Structure formats: C-alpha cells, structure tokens
C-alpha cells in the first residue's frame, strides 16, 4: 500500500499550479473527504496556536470533538522538534 500512496504524492507534486491541483483533488476525493481534510488542517492549526479550547474549536468550525481529540492526541505524542517542524509546515 505504501507504494500506492507514494504514487499519489508523486502526482500531487507534479502538478504545475493551483488549478491543476484542484482538478486532481476533485478527482481523487469526494467533497466530504476534501472538507474533512480541510477541517483536520484547521484543527491542527488551532491546537498549535493554543488560543481556543477544543470545545471552542468544535463550535466555531463545526468539527467533531472526536476529530479534535484525535488531532490533539497526535500532537501530544510528538517531540518538541516534530511540533516545531509541523508548525513551520502548516502555519505559514
């Protein structure tokens, strides 16, 4: 399965612009899946900012507590270096 995921990543990296990426993701993911990915990214961003509680994030962005808890638990198991790298990746 890993080789298949690598193939997906390769296709993503080969896209020359935003429009091409949009077409690719619309092909590969349903609207619900795209929404879930966007929601998960927002949760990680908000948790890393640390300005809102999990319940506030859930209410403000209409994201389930279960999703927020999963993201929070993932962040809790990261090293400080990993958290710094993730912040640089998704906060800019």
Phi, psi and omega in degrees: 000329181300318180298323179293319178294320177301324178296319177297312180300321178299315178298319179298314182293336181278350182288131187280341184202175182302317182299316179295320177297318179300313179300315181299313181292328175293329177288316187276331187236142173288167177302319179297319179293319178297320178296320180295319179295315179298320178296318180296319177299315180299319179299311179301317179299313182293320178296319180291328176292325176070021184263347182231150175285166178299319179295322177295319178298314180302314182290313184296320187249006178055050180241140184293148176300324180300316178296316181295318179297317178300315180296317180298315179297322178299315180295324181297332182268004178273151171284166178301321180294319179295318179297320178298316179297317179296318178302313180298324183288317189250353183262351183267000000 
